[in-house]
């Protein structure tokens, strides 16, 4: 084979990593196909390339015959003896059968076949090289767009970042370098395809494994993840080592570790949560910093109803319900969050309650308590601060004012003594 041909083989071998034997076999197959088409039916047809000038010649075996019936299989004695002087009838000779212009035709066939073999070999190499790299993070350059899918150049190969695996808040530019998660290597309509993802939750887990050595070596375990790509991720971590703070280790000194990950995720919010086997504690951690009041846990339906104060409700639920939704995904429990119902008492009910509180004081009857409340004296403290003349001015009280004031002072003393006794008991 000539130097140019060898140079071509070396180029493809170097650029695509395809074995030279595969390329040579492809060329030989192409040349033979070209010869069969140009020469027609022939016995033991073969093709060779002149090592000096690169000429392509075709040869076939023919039998020496007195009378030629099939020109593809037989040669006359006269023609045979021009090639071999002592050729005899029935002898088999290898004859050159190269047609006019065969070199040009053969070169075209060789080029087409070589390209087909290269494409097939590339596809086979994709599967061989990447089948064990599923789950890795790789870096590539945005090559072009196929509708809303992104074709990523990995160097020797191209990979596909489908629209469904993109982050909805991200826009890519041709020539931009991006990092992606190798989600799968699967058979497509044109052979094996490398499927990439930036929206898969496992992409975030892998970033933490690369950034946090304690996760990579198994000291810290990722117990769960819930992600709405481009907006927010909740990651639950846990460790058996009591000396290690799993959340602090993931955040890093001055938050540097998590900052690096957030930067790669284009400022997607990342919540790192301490995992707990107790569902109440786990959900509380997941919804922090919202303050929760009560839990109603339904083990059978795997459902949790949480009551929180009205001012904490929006914090617990999150924007468009995202916080509660991600907490449900992370914990595996259906989380329902409701605001506490505060019952506001009506005016009449408040008056009746105040009357009852004064009527229980020894020495004050209900009618007097009612008159005092309607006069604005609703508590024992109000009575103690009232002047005798003010009490006497109330029509229903009048002359009973001193007795009522004395009863109020006695009740206050009694409560004081009782409070002191309770304190002493403690």
C-alpha positions in Angstrom: 0.0 0.0 0.0 1.3 3.5 -0.9 2.3 6.2 1.6 -0.9 8.2 1.1 -3.0 5.3 1.8 -1.0 4.4 5.0 -1.2 8.1 6.0 -5.0 8.0 5.7 -5.2 4.8 7.8 -3.0 6.4 10.5 -5.1 9.5 10.6 -8.3 7.6 11.2 -6.7 5.3 13.7 -5.3 8.3 15.6 -8.4 10.5 15.4 -11.1 7.9 16.0 -9.2 5.2 17.8 -10.2 2.6 15.3 -8.0 -0.4 14.7 -6.0 -0.3 11.4 -6.9 -4.0 10.8 -10.6 -3.0 10.7 -9.8 -0.2 8.3 -7.7 -2.3 6.0 -10.4 -5.0 6.0 -13.0 -2.3 5.1 -10.9 -1.2 2.1 -10.3 -4.7 0.8 -14.0 -5.5 1.1 -14.9 -2.3 -0.8 -12.4 -3.0 -3.6 -13.7 -6.5 -4.0 -17.2 -5.2 -4.3 -16.2 -2.7 -6.9 -14.4 -5.4 -8.9 -17.4 -7.8 -8.9 -19.5 -5.0 -10.2 -17.1 -3.9 -12.9 -15.8 -7.3 -13.9 -18.9 -9.4 -13.4 -19.0 -13.0 -12.4 -15.5 -14.4 -12.1 -13.8 -17.3 -10.3 -11.8 -16.5 -7.1 -11.8 -12.8 -7.8 -9.2 -10.8 -5.9 -8.0 -7.2 -5.8 -4.6 -5.8 -4.9 -3.0 -2.4 -4.7 0.4 -1.8 -6.2 2.8 -0.9 -3.4 4.8 1.4 -5.6 2.3 3.5 -7.5 -1.0 2.7 -5.8 -2.6 1.2 -8.9 -5.5 -1.1 -8.2 -5.7 -4.3 -10.2 -8.2 -7.1 -10.3 -7.4 -10.8 -10.8 -9.5 -13.9 -11.4 -8.8 -17.6 -12.1 -9.8 -19.0 -15.4 -9.5 -22.5 -16.9 -7.7 -23.1 -20.3 -10.1 -24.4 -22.8 -10.1 -25.3 -26.6 -13.4 -23.5 -26.9 -14.4 -20.7 -24.6 -18.1 -21.0 -23.6 -18.0 -18.7 -20.5 -15.6 -15.7 -20.8 -15.7 -15.2 -17.0 -14.5 -18.7 -16.2 -12.5 -19.8 -19.3 -9.6 -18.6 -21.5 -8.6 -19.9 -24.9 -5.4 -21.9 -25.4 -4.0 -19.1 -27.6 -4.6 -16.4 -25.0 -3.3 -18.6 -22.2 -0.1 -19.3 -24.0 0.6 -15.6 -24.4 0.6 -15.5 -20.6 2.2 -18.9 -20.0 4.0 -20.5 -22.9 3.4 -24.1 -21.8 -0.2 -23.7 -20.7 -2.3 -26.8 -21.3 -6.1 -27.4 -21.7 -7.7 -27.8 -18.3 -5.0 -25.8 -16.5 -6.1 -23.0 -14.2 -4.4 -19.6 -14.5 -4.8 -16.4 -12.6 -5.5 -13.7 -15.1 -5.6 -9.9 -14.7 -9.2 -8.8 -15.4 -8.9 -5.1 -14.5 -11.4 -3.1 -16.6 -10.7 0.4 -18.0 -11.1 3.1 -15.4 -11.3 0.6 -12.6 -9.0 2.6 -10.3 -11.4 5.6 -10.2 -14.5 3.4 -9.5 -12.6 1.3 -6.9 -11.5 4.5 -5.1 -15.0 5.7 -4.8 -16.2 2.4 -3.5 -13.3 2.3 -1.1 -14.1 5.8 0.3 -17.8 5.0 0.8 -17.1 1.7 2.4 -14.4 3.1 4.6 -16.7 5.8 5.9 -19.5 3.3 6.6 -17.0 1.1 8.5 -15.7 4.0 10.4 -19.2 5.0 11.5 -20.0 1.5 12.5 -16.7 1.1 14.3 -17.3 4.5 16.1 -20.7 3.3 17.3 -19.2 0.1 18.6 -16.4 2.0 20.3 -19.0 4.3 21.9 -20.8 1.3 23.6 -17.5 -0.3 24.6 -15.9 2.8 26.1 -19.0 4.4 27.7 -21.0 1.3 29.0 -18.9 1.4 32.2 -19.0 5.2 32.5 -22.8 5.5 33.2 -23.1 7.5 36.4 -20.0 9.6 35.7 -19.8 13.3 35.1 -18.1 14.3 31.9 -17.3 17.6 30.2 -18.1 18.5 26.6 -18.7 21.4 24.2 -22.1 22.3 22.8 -21.8 21.4 19.1 -25.3 22.1 17.7 -29.0 21.9 18.4 -31.4 19.3 17.1 -34.7 21.0 17.7 -34.6 21.4 21.5 -32.1 18.6 22.0 -28.4 19.5 22.5 -25.6 17.7 20.7 -22.5 17.7 22.9 -19.0 17.1 21.5 -16.9 14.9 23.8 -13.8 14.9 21.6 -13.9 11.6 19.7 -17.6 11.1 20.0 -20.9 13.1 20.2 -23.5 12.7 22.9 -27.1 13.7 23.2 -28.6 16.0 25.9 -32.3 15.5 25.3 -34.7 18.3 26.0 -36.3 16.4 28.9 -32.9 16.1 30.6 -32.1 19.8 30.3 -32.6 22.3 33.1 -35.5 24.6 32.2 -33.8 27.7 33.5 -30.6 27.1 31.5 -29.8 28.3 28.0 -26.8 26.9 26.1 -24.6 28.5 23.4 -22.7 26.8 20.6 -19.1 26.4 21.8 -20.0 26.6 25.5 -18.4 24.0 27.7 -20.8 22.2 30.0 -20.6 19.3 32.5 -23.2 16.6 32.3 -24.1 13.3 34.0 -23.9 10.2 31.8 -27.4 8.8 32.3 -27.3 5.9 29.8 -25.7 4.4 26.8 -28.5 2.9 24.7 -29.3 1.7 21.2 -30.8 4.5 19.1 -32.1 4.4 15.5 -28.5 4.9 14.2 -26.7 2.8 16.7 -25.5 3.3 20.3 -26.1 6.8 21.8 -24.6 8.5 24.9 -27.5 10.0 26.8 -26.5 13.0 29.0 -28.4 14.8 31.7 -28.2 18.0 33.8 -31.7 17.7 35.3 -31.3 14.2 36.9 -31.1 14.3 40.7 -28.2 11.9 40.5 -26.2 14.7 38.9 -26.4 16.6 42.2 -25.4 13.5 44.2 -22.4 12.9 41.9 -21.3 16.6 42.3 -21.4 16.2 46.1 -19.4 12.9 45.8 -16.7 14.8 43.9 -16.8 17.8 46.2 -17.2 16.2 49.6 -14.6 13.6 50.4 -16.6 12.3 53.4 -19.4 11.2 51.0 -16.9 9.7 48.5 -15.3 7.6 51.2 -18.6 6.5 52.7 -18.3 8.4 56.0 -21.4 10.3 55.1 -24.3 8.6 53.4 -26.8 10.3 51.1 -30.1 9.0 52.3 -32.4 10.7 49.8 -32.8 13.5 47.3 -35.7 15.5 45.9 -35.1 17.9 43.1 -36.9 20.4 40.9 -34.1 21.1 38.4 -33.2 24.8 38.2 -35.1 25.8 41.2 -34.5 23.8 44.4 -33.0 20.5 45.7 -33.3 18.9 49.1 -30.5 16.4 50.0 -30.8 14.2 53.2 -27.5 13.1 54.7 -26.5 10.9 57.6 -23.4 9.4 59.2 -22.7 6.6 61.8 -19.7 8.6 63.0 -20.9 10.7 66.0 -17.8 12.9 65.6 -18.8 14.0 62.1 -21.5 16.6 61.4 -22.9 15.5 58.1 -24.6 18.8 57.3 -21.5 20.9 58.2 -19.2 18.6 56.2 -21.4 19.1 53.1 -21.6 22.8 53.5 -17.9 23.1 54.0 -15.7 25.8 55.6 -17.5 29.2 55.1 -19.9 27.3 52.8 -17.3 26.8 50.2 -18.2 23.2 49.2 -21.9 23.8 48.7 -21.1 27.1 46.9 -19.0 25.3 44.3 -22.0 22.9 43.7 -24.5 25.8 43.6 -22.3 27.6 41.1 -22.3 24.5 38.8 -26.1 24.3 39.1 -26.4 28.0 38.1 -27.5 29.2 41.5 -30.1 26.5 42.1 -31.1 26.5 45.8 -29.7 23.5 47.7 -31.0 22.5 51.2 -28.8 20.0 53.1 -30.9 18.2 55.7 -29.9 15.8 58.5 -31.7 12.5 58.0 -33.5 10.9 60.9 -35.3 7.6 61.3 -38.0 9.3 63.2 -40.4 10.7 60.6 -41.5 13.6 62.9 -37.9 14.8 63.3 -37.0 14.2 59.7 -39.9 16.2 58.4 -39.1 19.0 61.0 -35.6 19.1 59.6 -36.8 19.2 56.0 -39.2 22.1 56.6 -36.8 24.1 58.7 -36.7 27.0 59.5 -40.5 27.0 59.6 -41.8 26.4 63.1 -44.3 23.6 63.3 -46.9 23.2 66.1 -48.6 19.8 65.9 -48.3 16.5 63.9 -51.0 14.0 63.0 -49.3 10.9 61.6 -51.3 8.3 59.7 -49.0 5.2 59.4 -51.5 3.3 57.3 -51.8 5.9 54.6 -48.2 7.1 55.0 -49.5 10.6 55.5 -48.6 13.5 57.9 -50.8 16.4 58.7 -49.0 19.4 60.1 -50.5 22.4 61.9 -48.5 25.6 62.0 -49.3 29.2 62.9 -50.6 31.5 60.2 -47.4 33.5 60.0 -45.4 30.3 59.4 -47.6 28.7 56.8 -46.2 30.3 53.7 -42.6 29.6 54.9 -43.5 25.9 55.5 -45.3 25.4 52.2 -42.8 27.5 50.1 -43.3 29.3 46.8 -46.0 27.6 44.8 -46.0 24.7 47.4 -42.4 23.7 46.4 -41.1 23.3 49.9 -43.9 21.0 51.0 -43.8 19.1 47.7 -40.0 18.4 47.8 -40.4 17.4 51.5 -43.0 14.8 50.5 -40.6 13.4 47.8 -37.6 13.4 50.1 -39.3 11.7 53.0 -41.7 9.4 51.1 -44.6 10.7 53.2 -47.5 12.7 51.9 -47.2 16.0 53.8 -50.2 18.2 54.3 -49.6 21.6 56.0 -52.5 23.7 57.4 -52.7 26.9 59.4 -53.9 26.8 63.0 -57.5 27.9 63.3 -57.8 30.7 65.8 -61.3 31.1 67.2 -62.1 34.7 67.9 -64.7 35.1 70.7 -67.6 37.4 70.2 -68.4 40.4 72.4 -71.3 38.8 74.2 -69.2 35.7 74.9 -66.4 37.8 76.3 -68.8 39.7 78.6 -70.3 36.4 79.9 -66.8 35.0 80.5 -65.8 38.2 82.5 -69.0 38.0 84.6 -68.3 34.4 85.4 -64.8 35.2 86.6 -66.0 38.0 89.0 -69.0 36.0 90.2 -66.8 33.2 91.6 -65.2 35.7 94.1 -66.8 35.1 97.5 -68.9 38.1 98.5 -69.8 39.1 94.9 -73.1 37.8 93.5 -73.8 37.4 89.7 -76.0 40.5 89.5 -73.2 42.6 91.0 -70.6 41.0 88.7 -72.8 41.8 85.7 -73.1 45.4 86.8 -69.3 45.7 87.4 -68.5 44.2 83.9 -70.9 46.5 82.2 -69.2 49.4 84.0 -65.9 48.3 82.5 -64.5 46.5 85.6 -63.9 43.1 84.0 -61.1 41.7 86.1 -60.1 41.4 89.8 -57.2 43.8 89.1 -59.7 46.4 87.8 -61.6 46.2 91.1 -58.5 46.6 93.2 -57.5 49.7 91.4 -61.0 51.3 91.5 -61.9 54.0 94.0 -64.7 53.4 96.4 -66.6 56.4 95.1 -66.4 55.0 91.5 -67.9 51.7 92.8 -70.6 53.5 94.7 -71.5 55.5 91.6 -72.6 52.3 89.8 -76.5 52.1 90.2 -76.6 48.4 91.0 -73.8 48.6 93.5 -74.4 51.8 95.5 -74.0 51.1 99.3 -72.6 47.6 98.6 -69.4 49.2 97.3 -67.3 48.8 100.5 -68.3 45.1 100.8 -67.4 44.4 97.2 -64.1 46.2 97.5 -63.3 44.2 100.7 -64.3 40.9 98.9 -61.9 41.8 96.1 -59.0 42.5 98.5 -59.7 39.2 100.3 -59.7 37.2 97.1 -56.4 38.9 96.0 -54.8 37.9 99.4 -56.1 34.4 99.1 -54.7 34.0 95.6 -51.4 35.4 96.8 -51.2 32.9 99.6 -52.1 30.1 97.3 -49.5 31.1 94.8 -46.9 31.2 97.6 -47.9 27.8 98.8 -47.6 26.3 95.3 -44.1 27.8 94.9 -43.0 26.4 98.3 -44.3 23.0 97.2 -42.2 23.1 94.1 
